Amino acid sequence: MSADSEPTSSETKNRILIADDNQTNVELLEAYLCNLPVEIEIAVDGQDTLEKVSSFQPHLILLDIMMPRLSGFEVCRSLKSDPQTRGIMILMVTALNELGDIERAVDAGTDDFLSKPVNKVELVKRVENMLKLRHVTDEVERLRQYIEEMGEDNGHREQTDLQDPEDETDEDGRK
């Protein structure tokens, strides 16, 4: 790919934001994902996560629940309530495994969740599947917009076709 050309979707790396205040957990998740064609950014607390989402624009967030400044629940709720960020896939990764915690995560809008300690194979497969789902969702949205635009364009053509030919004027405004 030349420096001037735009990357194609197959050449574009997926972006993953790991949001966890525990450096050991971050290093483990990075090591598990190192063989995937992804670009990884780290956030160290809930507020940092929201700031990095704005600048990094991830496709997927691996989000710890128990973080300083803002909890993972609060971050997830904030992202999913914003039309600009609601399409970002969120995988909550947490040591909390009570049924109530899972329900809170779902209520906050998470797309999926994993319990710690994380199994490498399970993490990698979930990440791959969530990224595939994100790309399919993006493609469906592009097709929906295209169909909508085609419908609007056809409506304009039909309206033009229905005009009385005697009402047509030339460039000078003469009939």
C-alpha positions as a Markdown table, in Angstrom:
| # | Residue | x | y | z |
|---|---|---|---|---|
| 1 | Met | 0.0 | 0.0 | 0.0 |
| 2 | Ser | 1.4 | 3.4 | -0.9 |
| 3 | Ala | 1.5 | 6.3 | 1.5 |
| 4 | Asp | -1.0 | 8.2 | -0.7 |
| 5 | Ser | -3.7 | 5.5 | -0.9 |
| 6 | Glu | -6.5 | 4.9 | 1.5 |
| 7 | Pro | -6.3 | 1.6 | 3.4 |
| 8 | Thr | -8.9 | -1.0 | 2.3 |
| 9 | Ser | -11.1 | -2.6 | 5.0 |
| 10 | Ser | -9.0 | -5.7 | 4.8 |
| 11 | Glu | -5.8 | -3.7 | 5.5 |
| 12 | Thr | -7.3 | -1.6 | 8.3 |
| 13 | Lys | -6.4 | -2.9 | 11.7 |
| 14 | Asn | -9.1 | -3.3 | 14.3 |
| 15 | Arg | -8.7 | -1.1 | 17.3 |
| 16 | Ile | -9.1 | -2.5 | 20.8 |
| 17 | Leu | -9.1 | -0.4 | 24.0 |
| 18 | Ile | -8.1 | -2.3 | 27.1 |
| 19 | Ala | -9.5 | -0.5 | 30.2 |
| 20 | Asp | -8.1 | -1.8 | 33.4 |
| 21 | Asp | -6.4 | -0.2 | 36.4 |
| 22 | Asn | -4.4 | -3.4 | 37.1 |
| 23 | Gln | -1.1 | -3.4 | 35.1 |
| 24 | Thr | -0.8 | -7.2 | 35.4 |
| 25 | Asn | -4.2 | -7.7 | 33.9 |
| 26 | Val | -3.4 | -5.3 | 31.1 |
| 27 | Glu | -0.2 | -7.1 | 30.2 |
| 28 | Leu | -1.9 | -10.5 | 30.3 |
| 29 | Leu | -4.7 | -9.3 | 27.9 |
| 30 | Glu | -2.1 | -7.8 | 25.6 |
| 31 | Ala | -0.2 | -11.0 | 25.5 |
| 32 | Tyr | -3.3 | -13.0 | 24.8 |
| 33 | Leu | -4.2 | -10.7 | 21.9 |
| 34 | Cys | -0.7 | -10.3 | 20.4 |
| 35 | Asn | -1.2 | -12.6 | 17.5 |
| 36 | Leu | -4.4 | -10.9 | 16.3 |
| 37 | Pro | -4.1 | -8.1 | 13.6 |
| 38 | Val | -5.2 | -5.4 | 16.1 |
| 39 | Glu | -4.0 | -2.1 | 17.4 |
| 40 | Ile | -4.2 | -1.8 | 21.2 |
| 41 | Glu | -4.5 | 1.2 | 23.4 |
| 42 | Ile | -4.6 | 1.2 | 27.2 |
| 43 | Ala | -6.9 | 3.2 | 29.6 |
| 44 | Val | -6.1 | 3.1 | 33.3 |
| 45 | Asp | -9.5 | 4.2 | 34.8 |
| 46 | Gly | -13.0 | 5.0 | 33.8 |
| 47 | Gln | -12.4 | 8.7 | 33.0 |
| 48 | Asp | -9.3 | 7.8 | 30.9 |
| 49 | Thr | -11.4 | 5.3 | 29.0 |
| 50 | Leu | -13.9 | 7.9 | 27.9 |
| 51 | Glu | -11.1 | 10.2 | 26.8 |
| 52 | Lys | -9.3 | 7.4 | 24.9 |
| 53 | Val | -12.6 | 6.4 | 23.2 |
| 54 | Ser | -12.8 | 9.9 | 21.7 |
| 55 | Ser | -9.2 | 10.0 | 20.5 |
| 56 | Phe | -8.5 | 6.3 | 19.6 |
| 57 | Gln | -12.0 | 5.4 | 18.3 |
| 58 | Pro | -11.9 | 1.7 | 19.2 |
| 59 | His | -14.0 | -1.0 | 17.5 |
| 60 | Leu | -14.0 | -3.0 | 20.8 |
| 61 | Ile | -13.4 | -2.2 | 24.5 |
| 62 | Leu | -12.2 | -4.8 | 27.0 |
| 63 | Leu | -13.7 | -3.1 | 30.1 |
| 64 | Asp | -12.9 | -3.9 | 33.7 |
| 65 | Ile | -15.8 | -3.2 | 36.0 |
| 66 | Met | -14.0 | -2.2 | 39.2 |
| 67 | Met | -12.0 | 0.9 | 38.2 |
| 68 | Pro | -11.3 | 4.2 | 39.9 |
| 69 | Arg | -13.0 | 7.5 | 38.9 |
| 70 | Leu | -15.8 | 5.8 | 37.0 |
| 71 | Ser | -16.8 | 2.2 | 37.2 |
| 72 | Gly | -17.1 | 0.0 | 34.1 |
| 73 | Phe | -20.9 | 0.1 | 34.6 |
| 74 | Glu | -20.8 | 3.9 | 34.4 |
| 75 | Val | -18.5 | 3.9 | 31.4 |
| 76 | Cys | -20.6 | 1.3 | 29.5 |
| 77 | Arg | -23.8 | 3.2 | 30.3 |
| 78 | Ser | -22.3 | 6.5 | 29.1 |
| 79 | Leu | -21.0 | 5.0 | 25.8 |
| 80 | Lys | -24.1 | 3.1 | 25.0 |
| 81 | Ser | -26.3 | 6.1 | 25.6 |
| 82 | Asp | -24.3 | 8.3 | 23.2 |
| 83 | Pro | -25.3 | 7.9 | 19.5 |
| 84 | Gln | -21.7 | 8.6 | 18.5 |
| 85 | Thr | -20.3 | 5.7 | 20.6 |
| 86 | Arg | -23.2 | 3.2 | 21.0 |
| 87 | Gly | -21.9 | 1.0 | 18.2 |
| 88 | Ile | -18.6 | 0.3 | 19.9 |
| 89 | Met | -18.6 | -3.3 | 21.1 |
| 90 | Ile | -18.0 | -3.7 | 24.8 |
| 91 | Leu | -16.7 | -6.9 | 26.5 |
| 92 | Met | -16.7 | -6.6 | 30.2 |
| 93 | Val | -13.9 | -8.5 | 31.9 |
| 94 | Thr | -14.4 | -8.8 | 35.6 |
| 95 | Ala | -13.7 | -10.7 | 38.7 |
| 96 | Leu | -17.3 | -10.1 | 39.8 |
| 97 | Asn | -19.3 | -13.2 | 39.0 |
| 98 | Glu | -22.5 | -12.8 | 41.0 |
| 99 | Leu | -25.7 | -13.0 | 39.0 |
| 100 | Gly | -26.5 | -9.4 | 40.1 |
| 101 | Asp | -23.3 | -8.1 | 38.6 |
| 102 | Ile | -24.0 | -9.8 | 35.3 |
| 103 | Glu | -27.5 | -8.3 | 35.2 |
| 104 | Arg | -26.0 | -4.9 | 36.0 |
| 105 | Ala | -23.5 | -5.3 | 33.1 |
| 106 | Val | -26.3 | -6.2 | 30.7 |
| 107 | Asp | -28.5 | -3.3 | 32.0 |
| 108 | Ala | -25.6 | -1.0 | 31.4 |
| 109 | Gly | -25.5 | -2.1 | 27.8 |
| 110 | Thr | -22.5 | -4.5 | 27.6 |
| 111 | Asp | -22.4 | -6.7 | 24.5 |
| 112 | Asp | -20.7 | -9.6 | 26.3 |
| 113 | Phe | -18.7 | -10.4 | 29.5 |
| 114 | Leu | -15.9 | -12.7 | 30.7 |
| 115 | Ser | -15.0 | -13.7 | 34.2 |
| 116 | Lys | -11.5 | -13.5 | 35.5 |
| 117 | Pro | -9.2 | -15.4 | 35.5 |
| 118 | Val | -9.5 | -15.1 | 31.7 |
| 119 | Asn | -9.0 | -18.2 | 29.5 |
| 120 | Lys | -6.9 | -17.3 | 26.5 |
| 121 | Val | -8.8 | -19.3 | 23.9 |
| 122 | Glu | -12.1 | -18.0 | 25.1 |
| 123 | Leu | -10.9 | -14.4 | 25.1 |
| 124 | Val | -9.4 | -14.6 | 21.6 |
| 125 | Lys | -12.5 | -16.3 | 20.1 |
| 126 | Arg | -14.9 | -13.8 | 21.7 |
| 127 | Val | -12.8 | -10.9 | 20.5 |
| 128 | Glu | -12.6 | -12.3 | 17.0 |
| 129 | Asn | -16.4 | -12.9 | 16.9 |
| 130 | Met | -17.2 | -9.5 | 18.3 |
| 131 | Leu | -15.0 | -7.8 | 15.7 |
| 132 | Lys | -16.7 | -9.8 | 12.9 |
| 133 | Leu | -20.1 | -8.8 | 14.3 |
| 134 | Arg | -19.0 | -5.2 | 14.4 |
| 135 | His | -17.9 | -5.3 | 10.8 |
| 136 | Val | -21.1 | -7.0 | 9.6 |
| 137 | Thr | -23.2 | -4.4 | 11.6 |
| 138 | Asp | -21.2 | -1.6 | 9.9 |
| 139 | Glu | -21.7 | -3.1 | 6.5 |
| 140 | Val | -25.5 | -3.5 | 7.1 |
| 141 | Glu | -25.6 | 0.2 | 8.1 |
| 142 | Arg | -23.7 | 1.2 | 5.0 |
| 143 | Leu | -26.1 | -0.8 | 2.8 |
| 144 | Arg | -29.2 | 0.7 | 4.6 |
| 145 | Gln | -27.9 | 4.2 | 4.0 |
| 146 | Tyr | -27.2 | 3.4 | 0.3 |
| 147 | Ile | -30.7 | 2.0 | -0.1 |
| 148 | Glu | -32.2 | 5.1 | 1.6 |
| 149 | Glu | -30.2 | 7.4 | -0.7 |
| 150 | Met | -31.3 | 5.4 | -3.8 |
| 151 | Gly | -34.9 | 5.7 | -2.7 |
| 152 | Glu | -34.5 | 9.5 | -2.3 |
| 153 | Asp | -32.8 | 9.7 | -5.7 |
| 154 | Asn | -35.5 | 7.7 | -7.4 |
| 155 | Gly | -38.2 | 9.9 | -5.7 |
| 156 | His | -36.5 | 13.0 | -7.2 |
| 157 | Arg | -36.4 | 11.4 | -10.6 |
| 158 | Glu | -40.1 | 10.4 | -10.5 |
| 159 | Gln | -41.0 | 14.0 | -9.4 |
| 160 | Thr | -38.9 | 15.4 | -12.3 |
| 161 | Asp | -40.5 | 12.9 | -14.8 |
| 162 | Leu | -44.0 | 14.0 | -13.7 |
| 163 | Gln | -43.4 | 17.7 | -14.6 |
| 164 | Asp | -45.4 | 19.1 | -17.5 |
| 165 | Pro | -43.1 | 19.4 | -20.5 |
| 166 | Glu | -44.8 | 22.7 | -21.4 |
| 167 | Asp | -43.6 | 24.1 | -18.1 |
| 168 | Glu | -39.9 | 23.5 | -19.0 |
| 169 | Thr | -37.8 | 26.5 | -19.7 |
| 170 | Asp | -34.5 | 27.0 | -21.4 |
| 171 | Glu | -31.3 | 28.4 | -19.9 |
| 172 | Asp | -32.6 | 32.0 | -20.4 |
| 173 | Gly | -35.9 | 31.2 | -18.6 |
| 174 | Arg | -38.0 | 31.1 | -21.9 |
| 175 | Lys | -40.5 | 28.4 | -22.5 |
